[in-house]
Each structure stands twice: as structure tokens, then as C-alpha cells.
Amino acid sequence: MRIPVWISNRHVHLSPSDCEKLFGKWYELQTLRNISQPGQFAAEEVVTLVWERWQIEKVRVVWPNRKSTQVEISVGDTFVLWITAPIKVSWDTKDLWYIKIIWPAGEIYWPFAIVAQRHLHCTVKEAEEMWIKTGDVVKMHVGGVRWIVFENVAVRARDDYALDFHVDIEEANAAGLKPGDRAELIK
């Protein structure tokens, strides 16, 4: 099965209460563009990430809001901010680094800066067809001039997911990937 590759850059998912603290009580995020998963979009709104005197500006907010605020950055961003952000799946919230998120209307401190572990989104039916399930760790092969096998790919299966292999921008650059490329599951 040829699986579409989705490449993400640093971004922030906000809880409803944190979204309100940053943007105001009745503020509605504006759609910049849809992203790979149904019902999700990159918002026009951006925030600044701050740790002590270091910062990264224009970090995109992704909607819909989540139960918990989550900051996803790259390994390179950890050097800019002088923090240690672990590589984790998004639901693993243990041992995280505090970071400040600011916008002109407000600011919040949040202990959730991670480098997102590469992962495969699929429906439960697609997972069954591939003989995998949520929580499994698989390998994905991408071809091309800089072909590579990505190991330690977390499987995330839910009925509301669209099929895609999700890597961050640094991994995509290392493999020479671009939007529209395809990957294959290695069993």
C-alpha cells in the first residue's frame, strides 16, 4: 500500500481554556489552510514560543482545540530555545519541559514541548488490513534519490483519521521528501 507522506513544521495545539487566555473569550481561529486530517486546519493565528531569553516567533496554531495544550517543535528548535524536548507520541505527557506561549492578548506557561515521534495515521479498518493496531511500532520505506527506511513509526488508528505517514520537516529534508510523496509499510 502506497501511503501519502505529510510533512509538518513546528506548531501549537491549544486547549479551549488556553485558547481563551491567548486570544480572548469569544475569539474564533481563522482558517489558513486545511491539513491532512479531516476537520483540522492550520490557523492564520501564530504565537511566539519563549524560554528565558530565547524565542521562536510565528509558530502556527492548529485547530481544533485539544483536551491539553501541546507544543510540537523540531530538534533544531530545541537548540534555538535551549531546551530539552523529548521525542514522544503526543499523548505521552510525562517528563516535559515548560515553555511560555505568548500572543498580544495574553500568555501561558505549558509543560508540553515535544518533538513529535514520526507516526502513521489510519482508520481502524485500514490498520486491520495492514495487520497493525494503535500502539504498534512499524517501519516505513520512502524511495527516491535519498531513499530511507524510517524506524520507530508509531501507529495511530482511529475511525476519524485519514491515511498518512507523518514526519517533521527535518526528517523530510533528510530523506528528500516533498508533499505528495508516498511511503510503504514494511512488515
C-alpha positions as a printed Julia matrix, in Angstrom:
187×3 Matrix{Float64}:
   0.0    0.0    0.0
   1.39   3.41  -1.0
   0.76   5.82   1.87
   0.81   9.61   1.43
   3.52  11.48   3.33
   2.53  14.51   5.4
   5.25  16.95   6.47
   4.73  19.19   9.48
   6.61  22.15  10.85
   6.58  23.46  14.41
   3.06  24.18  15.66
   0.85  24.52  18.73
  -2.4   22.75  19.67
  -4.33  24.68  22.34
  -6.85  23.58  24.94
 -10.09  25.63  24.91
  -9.12  27.45  28.12
  -5.59  28.26  26.88
  -7.0   29.45  23.54
  -9.26  31.8   25.5
  -6.32  33.07  27.61
  -4.28  33.86  24.49
  -6.93  35.2   22.11
  -9.91  36.25  24.24
 -13.2   34.73  25.38
 -15.18  34.58  22.13
 -12.33  34.58  19.64
 -12.59  32.1   16.75
  -9.42  30.96  15.0
  -9.37  31.7   11.27
  -8.59  29.02   8.67
  -5.38  29.47   6.7
  -5.47  26.01   5.06
  -6.76  22.51   5.73
  -4.25  19.91   6.84
  -4.13  16.16   6.27
  -6.56  15.01   8.95
 -10.32  15.59   8.42
 -11.7   18.65  10.17
  -8.3   20.05  11.09
  -6.7   23.23   9.81
  -3.67  25.45  10.19
  -4.95  28.73  11.59
  -3.95  32.17  10.4
  -3.0   32.92  14.01
   0.58  32.44  15.14
   2.18  32.63  18.58
   5.68  33.09  19.99
   7.44  30.37  21.99
   9.73  31.65  24.72
  12.22  30.04  27.08
  14.13  32.52  29.24
  15.67  34.96  26.69
  15.34  32.77  23.59
  12.28  32.68  21.37
  10.78  31.44  18.13
   8.2   33.7   16.51
   5.35  32.95  14.1
   4.57  29.43  15.31
   1.33  28.3   13.68
  -1.73  27.32  15.76
  -3.54  24.16  14.61
  -7.27  23.68  15.17
  -9.39  22.04  16.56
  -8.58  22.66  20.17
  -7.35  19.67  22.13
  -8.02  18.49  25.64
  -4.49  19.6   26.59
  -2.22  22.22  25.09
   0.66  20.72  23.13
   3.71  22.37  21.56
   5.41  20.41  18.77
   8.85  21.6   17.71
  11.8   20.2   15.81
  15.12  19.01  17.21
  16.72  22.14  15.68
  14.21  24.3   17.57
  15.41  22.82  20.87
  18.84  24.35  20.18
  17.31  27.76  19.4
  15.29  27.7   22.64
  17.98  25.99  24.73
  15.55  23.36  25.98
  15.42  19.59  26.02
  12.22  18.44  24.35
  11.85  14.68  24.2
  10.77  12.77  21.12
   7.34  11.46  22.1
   3.95  10.49  20.84
   1.53  13.29  21.55
  -0.41  11.52  24.29
   2.71  10.85  26.44
   2.82  13.8   28.84
   5.45  12.63  31.35
   8.73  14.49  31.98
   8.1   17.51  29.78
   9.78  20.91  29.6
   7.93  24.14  30.48
   7.68  26.72  27.75
   5.91  30.09  27.52
   3.45  30.73  24.7
   2.67  34.39  24.06
   0.37  36.42  21.84
  -0.52  40.1   22.2
  -3.71  39.28  24.16
  -2.07  37.0   26.72
   0.45  34.36  27.66
   0.52  30.89  29.2
   3.14  28.55  30.6
   2.78  24.99  29.46
   4.81  21.87  30.3
   4.32  20.29  26.95
   7.06  20.91  24.41
   7.82  17.77  22.42
   9.45  16.69  19.22
   6.67  14.59  17.72
   7.57  10.98  17.06
   7.02  10.06  13.42
   3.7    8.28  13.1
   1.23   6.61  10.79
  -2.41   7.74  10.85
  -5.02   5.3    9.57
  -8.57   4.16  10.18
  -9.15   1.08  12.32
 -10.2   -0.83   9.19
  -7.03   0.19   7.32
  -4.97  -0.87  10.33
  -6.66  -4.27  10.34
  -5.97  -4.66   6.61
  -2.28  -3.93   7.28
  -2.23  -6.25  10.34
  -1.32  -3.4   12.72
  -3.04  -1.51  15.55
  -2.7    1.63  17.68
   0.41   1.4   19.81
   2.35  -0.75  17.36
   5.72   0.48  16.14
   6.49  -0.15  12.46
   8.96   0.75   9.71
   8.21   2.88   6.65
  10.21   2.98   3.42
  10.38   6.04   1.17
  12.05   5.87  -2.22
  13.76   8.44  -4.38
  17.31   9.7   -4.62
  17.72   9.72  -0.83
  15.66   6.61  -0.08
  15.44   5.74   3.57
  13.74   3.39   5.99
  12.16   5.19   8.93
  12.11   3.02  12.03
  10.16   3.62  15.25
   7.0    4.8   13.49
   4.1    4.9   15.97
   0.76   3.61  14.69
  -2.32   5.72  15.45
  -5.58   4.15  14.27
  -8.98   5.83  14.71
 -12.08   5.82  12.57
 -11.88   9.59  12.02
  -8.27   9.54  10.75
  -7.17   9.83   7.13
  -4.33   7.61   5.94
  -0.94   9.34   6.07
   2.64   8.9    7.24
   3.55  11.94   9.34
   7.15  13.22   9.63
   8.56  16.55  10.73
  10.29  18.94   8.37
  13.8   17.89   9.43
  13.08  14.22   8.73
  11.52  15.14   5.39
  14.55  17.2    4.4
  16.95  14.41   5.38
  15.04  11.98   3.16
  14.47  14.45   0.32
  10.69  14.2    0.77
   8.16  16.66  -0.57
   4.37  16.94  -0.31
   2.68  14.27  -2.39
   5.42  11.67  -1.95
   4.44   8.17  -0.88
   5.77   5.67   1.65
   5.38   1.92   2.06
   4.82   0.0    5.28
   7.5   -2.62   5.94
   6.19  -5.64   7.79
